[in-house]
Amino acid sequence: MKLSIGHLYPKLLNLYGDMGNIIALTKRCEWRGIEFEYDPIGIGDSIKEHDLYFIGGGQDKQQQEVADELYKNKEFLTEERDKNAVFLGICGGYQLFGHYYQPFEGDKLLGISLMDAYTVAGKKRFIGNVTVETDFLTPNTLVGFENHSGLTYLQGDTKPLGRMIVGNGNNGEDKSEGGRYKNVFGTYLHGSLLPKNPNFADYLIELALEKKYGEKFELKKLDDELENKTHNSLVGKAY
């Protein structure tokens, strides 16, 4: 078996350990004998078909540059979403999966509308540990670290990744964190996310395998004692 991942604009959007998500996906495939092709995609590069796409977080200046480039590829990436390719966006990348991000100053940054959501700049910065309760993972928690002032609001068929137990989440108001639509996932969780949440990493790998091979997959178990201890030590822990 083989999977390919397209890493969108890693030189511009890669804050707070986001590259660790790529490393986690790579190693968890390698440990199971799944070949893993990694394709870093830069500004001006053409985007080919992949099974999984990843985009990290960044500052407003870098986000502006990426927004313009992403929008040029909106039609292709929407087609990929509708073919059930898997997408994971962190923080600034998550915001660009929605319709737009409106900063305090400057023009609205148009997103690519992979999910029905929008983001506006808030006056308060949300910083700290996060625990989220999900309804699609086993174990059912996600942990990470948020550092954002954007306020994201979900609409229509876009559902949250989960319900906030600790932290502020999408907007500090509705107890939601992240968003999901089809195989598109977005979240404010840095830290990085997937090494602390092997349950979510494996879920994404299974979805990507299903997309590529057209059948359900159940990955063989790994020795996740260390990963699970790390995860469990952070569940419910405030900053």
C-alpha positions as CSV (number, residue, x, y, z in Angstrom):
1,M,0.0,0.0,0.0
2,K,1.1,3.6,-0.6
3,L,-0.2,7.0,0.3
4,S,0.8,10.4,-0.9
5,I,0.6,13.7,1.0
6,G,0.7,17.2,-0.4
7,H,2.1,19.7,2.2
8,L,0.8,23.1,1.2
9,Y,3.2,26.0,1.5
10,P,5.4,24.6,4.4
11,K,7.9,27.5,4.1
12,L,5.2,30.1,4.9
13,L,2.8,28.3,7.2
14,N,4.7,26.2,9.8
15,L,4.3,27.6,13.4
16,Y,4.4,25.9,16.8
17,G,5.6,22.5,15.7
18,D,3.2,21.9,12.8
19,M,5.8,19.9,10.9
20,G,5.4,17.3,13.6
21,N,2.1,16.3,12.1
22,I,3.9,15.3,8.9
23,I,6.5,13.3,10.8
24,A,3.7,11.5,12.8
25,L,1.8,10.5,9.7
26,T,5.0,9.4,7.9
27,K,6.3,7.3,10.8
28,R,2.9,5.7,11.6
29,C,2.7,4.6,7.9
30,E,6.3,3.4,7.8
31,W,5.8,1.3,11.0
32,R,3.0,-0.5,9.2
33,G,4.8,-1.0,5.9
34,I,2.7,1.6,4.1
35,E,4.8,3.6,1.6
36,F,4.5,7.3,2.1
37,E,5.2,9.9,-0.6
38,Y,5.8,13.5,0.7
39,D,5.3,16.4,-1.7
40,P,6.1,19.9,-0.3
41,I,4.2,22.4,-2.4
42,G,5.5,26.0,-2.7
43,I,4.2,29.2,-4.1
44,G,3.8,28.9,-7.9
45,D,4.0,25.1,-7.9
46,S,1.3,23.1,-9.6
47,I,-0.7,20.8,-7.3
48,K,-1.1,17.2,-8.3
49,E,-3.6,14.7,-6.9
50,H,-2.8,13.4,-3.4
51,D,-4.6,11.2,-0.9
52,L,-4.1,13.7,1.9
53,Y,-3.3,17.4,2.0
54,F,-1.9,19.3,5.0
55,I,-1.5,23.0,5.7
56,G,-0.2,24.6,8.9
57,G,-0.5,28.0,10.6
58,G,1.3,31.3,10.2
59,Q,1.2,35.1,10.7
60,D,-1.2,37.4,8.8
61,K,1.5,38.4,6.3
62,Q,2.3,34.8,5.3
63,Q,-1.4,33.9,5.4
64,Q,-2.1,36.7,2.9
65,E,0.5,35.3,0.4
66,V,-0.9,31.8,0.8
67,A,-4.5,32.9,0.5
68,D,-3.8,34.4,-2.9
69,E,-2.1,31.2,-4.1
70,L,-4.7,28.9,-2.6
71,Y,-7.5,30.8,-4.3
72,K,-5.9,30.1,-7.7
73,N,-6.2,26.4,-6.9
74,K,-9.7,26.5,-5.4
75,E,-11.4,24.6,-8.2
76,F,-8.9,21.8,-8.2
77,L,-8.9,21.5,-4.4
78,T,-12.7,21.5,-4.3
79,E,-12.7,18.6,-6.8
80,E,-10.2,16.8,-4.6
81,R,-12.5,17.3,-1.6
82,D,-15.4,15.9,-3.5
83,K,-13.3,12.8,-4.5
84,N,-12.9,12.3,-0.7
85,A,-9.3,13.3,-0.4
86,V,-8.4,14.0,3.2
87,F,-7.5,17.6,4.3
88,L,-6.1,18.7,7.6
89,G,-5.7,22.5,8.3
90,I,-4.1,24.0,11.4
91,C,-5.0,27.5,12.6
92,G,-4.3,29.9,9.7
93,G,-4.7,27.0,7.3
94,Y,-7.9,26.0,8.9
95,Q,-9.2,29.6,8.5
96,L,-8.5,29.5,4.8
97,F,-10.5,26.3,4.4
98,G,-13.6,28.5,5.1
99,H,-15.0,31.3,3.1
100,Y,-12.9,34.1,4.4
101,Y,-10.8,35.6,7.2
102,Q,-11.3,39.3,8.0
103,P,-8.3,40.8,9.8
104,F,-8.6,44.0,12.0
105,E,-6.9,45.9,9.3
106,G,-6.6,45.3,5.6
107,D,-8.7,43.4,3.1
108,K,-10.6,40.3,3.7
109,L,-8.6,37.2,2.9
110,L,-10.7,34.9,0.7
111,G,-10.7,31.2,1.6
112,I,-11.4,28.3,-0.7
113,S,-14.7,27.2,0.9
114,L,-13.9,23.6,1.5
115,M,-16.1,23.9,4.6
116,D,-19.0,26.3,5.4
117,A,-17.3,28.6,7.9
118,Y,-15.8,32.1,8.3
119,T,-13.4,33.8,10.6
120,V,-13.1,37.4,11.9
121,A,-10.3,38.9,14.0
122,G,-11.1,39.1,17.7
123,K,-9.9,41.4,20.4
124,K,-8.7,38.7,22.8
125,R,-5.9,36.2,22.1
126,F,-6.7,32.6,23.2
127,I,-3.6,30.9,24.5
128,G,-3.3,27.6,26.4
129,N,-3.9,23.9,26.6
130,V,-7.0,22.5,25.1
131,T,-9.0,19.3,25.6
132,V,-11.8,18.4,23.2
133,E,-14.4,15.7,23.4
134,T,-15.2,14.1,20.0
135,D,-17.9,11.7,18.8
136,F,-15.9,9.9,16.1
137,L,-12.6,8.9,17.8
138,T,-11.6,6.1,20.2
139,P,-10.5,7.3,22.7
140,N,-12.8,10.2,22.3
141,T,-10.5,13.1,23.3
142,L,-8.1,15.4,21.5
143,V,-5.5,17.5,23.2
144,G,-3.3,20.4,21.9
145,F,-2.3,24.0,22.4
146,E,-4.2,27.0,21.0
147,N,-2.7,30.4,20.2
148,H,-5.0,32.5,18.1
149,S,-7.2,35.6,18.1
150,G,-9.4,34.6,15.1
151,L,-13.0,33.9,15.8
152,T,-14.3,31.1,13.6
153,Y,-18.0,30.3,13.1
154,L,-19.4,27.2,11.5
155,Q,-22.4,27.0,9.3
156,G,-24.6,24.6,7.4
157,D,-23.3,21.0,7.2
158,T,-19.9,21.8,8.7
159,K,-19.7,20.3,12.2
160,P,-17.2,20.9,14.9
161,L,-14.4,18.4,15.6
162,G,-15.7,18.3,19.1
163,R,-16.9,20.0,22.3
164,M,-14.6,22.1,24.4
165,I,-13.7,20.6,27.8
166,V,-10.7,22.9,28.5
167,G,-9.8,26.0,26.4
168,N,-11.6,28.5,24.1
169,G,-11.9,26.7,20.8
170,N,-13.3,28.3,17.7
171,N,-14.6,31.5,19.2
172,G,-14.9,31.3,23.0
173,E,-18.7,31.4,22.8
174,D,-20.3,28.2,21.5
175,K,-18.0,25.5,23.1
176,S,-17.0,24.2,19.6
177,E,-13.4,23.4,18.4
178,G,-12.4,22.9,14.9
179,G,-14.6,21.9,11.9
180,R,-15.2,18.9,9.8
181,Y,-17.0,18.4,6.5
182,K,-16.7,15.3,4.4
183,N,-13.0,14.4,4.8
184,V,-11.9,18.0,5.5
185,F,-10.7,18.7,9.0
186,G,-9.6,22.0,10.5
187,T,-8.5,22.9,14.0
188,Y,-6.7,25.5,16.1
189,L,-4.7,22.8,17.9
190,H,-0.9,23.2,17.6
191,G,1.7,21.5,19.7
192,S,1.9,19.6,17.3
193,L,-1.4,17.9,17.1
194,L,-1.0,14.3,15.8
195,P,2.0,13.0,17.9
196,K,-0.2,13.7,21.0
197,N,-3.3,12.2,19.3
198,P,-2.4,8.9,17.6
199,N,-6.1,8.1,17.5
200,F,-6.7,11.0,15.2
201,A,-3.5,10.4,13.1
202,D,-4.7,6.8,12.5
203,Y,-8.2,7.9,11.6
204,L,-6.8,10.2,8.9
205,I,-4.6,7.4,7.5
206,E,-7.6,5.1,7.4
207,L,-9.7,7.7,5.6
208,A,-6.9,8.3,3.1
209,L,-6.5,4.5,2.4
210,E,-10.2,4.2,1.9
211,K,-10.2,7.1,-0.5
212,K,-7.3,5.6,-2.5
213,Y,-8.3,1.9,-2.5
214,G,-12.1,2.1,-2.3
215,E,-12.5,-0.1,0.8
216,K,-12.6,0.2,4.5
217,F,-9.3,-0.3,6.4
218,E,-8.5,-1.1,10.0
219,L,-4.9,-0.4,10.7
220,K,-2.9,-2.9,12.7
221,K,-2.2,-1.7,16.3
222,L,1.1,-0.1,17.2
223,D,2.8,0.2,20.6
224,D,1.5,3.6,21.6
225,E,2.3,3.4,25.3
226,L,4.4,6.5,25.3
227,E,2.0,8.4,23.0
228,N,-1.0,7.5,25.1
229,K,0.8,8.5,28.3
230,T,1.5,11.9,26.8
231,H,-2.1,12.2,25.6
232,N,-3.6,11.2,29.0
233,S,-1.3,13.5,30.9
234,L,-2.8,16.5,29.1
235,V,-6.5,15.5,29.2
236,G,-8.3,18.1,31.3
237,K,-5.1,20.1,32.0
238,A,-5.4,23.9,31.9
239,Y,-2.5,26.1,30.9
